[in-house]
Amino acid sequence: MKHYKTLSELHHGNGWAMPEHPLFSVVGCQSGCPLGDREFTSDCYMIGLKKIKSGVILYGRTPYDHTNGSMIFVKPRQIIEMKNLQFEEKGFMLLIHEDYLNGHELHQSIEKYGYFDYEVNEALHLSPKEEFIMWELHDKIKTEYDNNPDEYSREIIISHLASILMYAQRYYKRQFINRAELTGKTTTRFNELLKTYFNNGALKENGLPSVNKLADEMFLSPRYLSDLLKQETGKTAMDLIHISLISAAKHLLHQEQGVAEIAYELGFENPSYFTRLFKKQTGITPVEFRKMSLNLN
């Protein structure tokens, strides 16, 4: 598989005109524009707005949902695979080499945008008004990109990139709400999977449930699942796993099993980790909880 370290290599390998800047470029594609099959990674962030007529884009080995006009967000060194792509309408891609952000606040703050880790059926679907705003920001960036650069160009371009990322965050929030209304509460399904995991004895056999495993069963990426749950409950997937574990632990602590035995039964390899988590969640140790429960009885 080809890895592109520079923006020039990425452009050359995909048959695009050479970039105007060594670390940042804007790539446009008109209606009906065909793209050959390819698979690659790069040192670039990729932000794209596309409507796909045919073919598929795979990110992280899983297909992006392109049934509507959508945006995709790809981080450096993620696998991109394109098969028989043809655009239905014009679109654009912004390619930002990670070095372009060096020394700027966005170099750190871009990490907070979890949608760079989304995968399955998780592209951002835009309403017409939302798409118009994204095109406006693209046009402002393109104006700076096409004109002779000066001392302000990079700062202006990055400010518009930051706006695109913030708007995307807002629109994903809207998409989370719409998704919950259409398909039901993600939290309910997540809690049902946890309950099944606990009741089937998987804790003792397989250890603590992982976000990755539960996300796979829900056909979601771990980051997308956590963000959906955060929208619905204010808590991440790991928070909810911990809450369920502590709830189960409280029930077992009313019985005569030792704390270490309970820890192993709940899938903890280390009883001390169980004790730390229990205290973090409840403010007291398992032993203190058991004594308090006995006194109440």
N, C-alpha and C positions, 0 to 999 in steps of 0.2 A: 504494500500500500504506500502511496506517495504522501510524504509530509512536506509541506511548504513552510520554510522558515521565514521567508520574506514575502512581502506583498507583490513584488515584481514576479517572483516565481509562481505565486498563486494565479496572477493574471495570465501569465504566459501559458501555464498548464491548462487553463480553462478557455484559452482562445480569446481573451478580452484585450482591449487596448491597454497599453501600459499606463499605470497610475500616474496622476499628476503630482502626487506626494508619495515619498517612499514608505510612509507608515499609515496612510489613510487614503481610502478611495471610495468613490460612489459608482456603482455599476447599475445601469438601467437595462431593461429588456422590454421590447414591445410585444404586442399581441402576436401570437403564433410563433414566437421565437423558440426554435428547438435547441435542446442541449443534449450532448452525447452522454452516454453512461460513464460514470466515473466514481471513484471512491478515494477519499483523501482526509488528511488532518492538516491543521495549520496552526500557526502561533497567533491567530487573529480571532477577535470577536466578530461575529457576523450577525447583522440585524437585517431581516428581509421582509418585505411586504409583497405577497404574490397571490395570484389566483391561478390555479393549476387546471389546465384543460385535460391533460393526460399525464401518466407517469406518476412517480412517487419519489419523495425525499425521505431518506432514513437518517435519523440522528440518534447516535448511540445504539444503532442496530434496530431501532424500532421506528415505525412509520409515523410521520406527522400527519394529522388530519387536515386535509386541504379541501374539504367539501365546500367551504365558503372562502371568501377573501380572508386571508389570515396573515399574521406576522409570526416569524420564528426568531428565536434568539439562541445563538450558538456560542459557546465559550471556547477558548483555545484548547487544542489537542483533543477535541471530541471528534469521533468518526462521522463523516458526512458521506452519504451514498446517494447518488442521483441515478434514476433509471427512467429512460424514455420520457424525459420531462418536456412538456410544451405548455407555455403560458397561455391562458385564456385572455387575459388583459395585461396591460403594461404593469410592471412592477419595478422594485428597486432593491438593491442590496447595499448596505453600508459595511465596509470592511475596515476594522480598526485593529491594527497591530497592537499587541499589548504594550509595546514600548512607547506608543503614541501618548499613553496616559501617564507615563512616568512623571512624577513631580506634581501631578494635579490631584485634587481631592477625589476626583472620580475614580482614580486608580484603586482607592480603597473602597469607596462607597458602592462601586459596581458589584461588589461581592454580596451586598444585601439583597440584590434582586434575584430571588430564587428561581425565576422562570428560565434562567440560563441552565438550570438543571432539569427542566421538564422534558418529558419524552413522549409517552404514548397518548395520542388523541388530545394533546394539550397545547396545540397552537392557539394563539390569541385571535379570536374571530371578532372582527370590527364591524360596528354599525356604520352606515354611510357617513354620519357626522364624525364618528371617531376616525374613519379612514381619511376624511377631508383634513382633519387636524394633523394627522401623521404626514400626509402629502405636503401640507404647508411647511412643516418642520424640515422635511426632505428638501423642499425647494430652497429654503433659506441656507441649508448646508451646501446644496449644490451651487448656489451663487458664490459662496465663499470659496468653494473648491475650484470652480472654473476661473475665478478672477486671480490676478497676480497676488500671491500671498504677501502679507506684511506682518508686523509684530502682533496684530490683533487677531489674525485669522484663526490660529489654533484655539485661542480662548473662546472665540465666538462659536466655532464648530463644536467644541466640547460642551458648551453651554446648551446648544440645541440638542446634542446627543443626550445630555442629562434630562432635558425636557421630554424627549421621546421615551426614555426609561421610566420617568415618573408617570407619564400618561399611561404607559403600558401597565404599570402597577395598578393604577386606578381602574383601567379597563378590565384587568384580570379580576379585580375585586367584584366588578359587575358581573363578569362571567361566572364566578363562583356562586354568586347569589342566584343567577338564572339557572345554573346547573342544578343547584339544590332544589329549586322549585319544580324543575322538569323531571328530575330523576329520583327525588327523595333525598333524605338526609344521609350524607356520607357517614356521619357519626353512628347512626343506627347500624349500618352495615359493618362498620369497623368494630363496634362493640359486640355484634353477633359473632364475628370471626374470633375475637378474643375469648368470648364465652365458650365457643366450640373448642378452641385450643386448650383452655383450662379443663373443661369437662372430659375431654378425650385422653387426658393423662399426658399430653404432649409436653407439659412443663417439666415433668420428671424425666421423660425420655429424651427430649430435644433441647432442654434448657429454656432460657428466657425467650419470649417471642421477639423477633426483630421487626423493625419498621420495614426493612427491605422485603421480608417474607410476606408480611401482611399486604404491603403495597402490590406485590406481584399477584397475589390472589384477587386483588381488586382491579387489576389491569391499569395501575397508575404508577408513576414514578414516586419514590419516597418523598421527594421535596414537594411535589404537587399534592400528594395526600396530606402531608403535614399542613400545607397552606390552606387546603380546603377545610380541614378540621379546625384550624386556627380561626378561620372565618366563622364557622358554625358554633364553636364552643369557647374560643379564647385560649385553647390549649393545643399543643402540638401532639402528634402521634405518640411520641415518647412519653409526654406528660400523661396521656390517657392510659398507656400501658402501665406506667408506674402506679397510677391511681387504682387500676384494677388489681395489680399485684398486692398493694397494701390492703385493699378491701378483703382480698382472699386471706392475707396474713392475719388480719384482725379476727376473722372467723376461726382460723386454726389456733390462734393464741388462747381462745376460750377452752381449748381441749388440753390434754395432758402432754402433748408432744413437746420436746425440747426445742429451743430456738434454732439450734443448728439443724435439727431434723426438719423443721418447718422450712428453713431456708433452702435445703436441698430439694424438698418436695416441690417448692415453688420454682425450681430451676436455677437457683443461685449456686455458682460453683464455690463461692466464698461467703461463709456466714457473716463475716465482718462487713462485707459490702451490703448484705441484706439489712444489717443493723443500721448502717449509715443512711441507707435510703429510707428506712422506716422512720428514723429520727428526723430526717430532712422533711418528710411528708407530714409527720404528725407532731413533731416537737418533743417527742419522748422516745425512749428505746423500747424494743419489744418486751423486755423484762418489766419495765416500768408500766407499760400498757397492761400487761397481764396482772400485775399487782393491783392496779387501779380497777380493773374489771372485777377482780375477786372481791375487792372492798365494796364495790357497788352492789354485788350480789349478796 
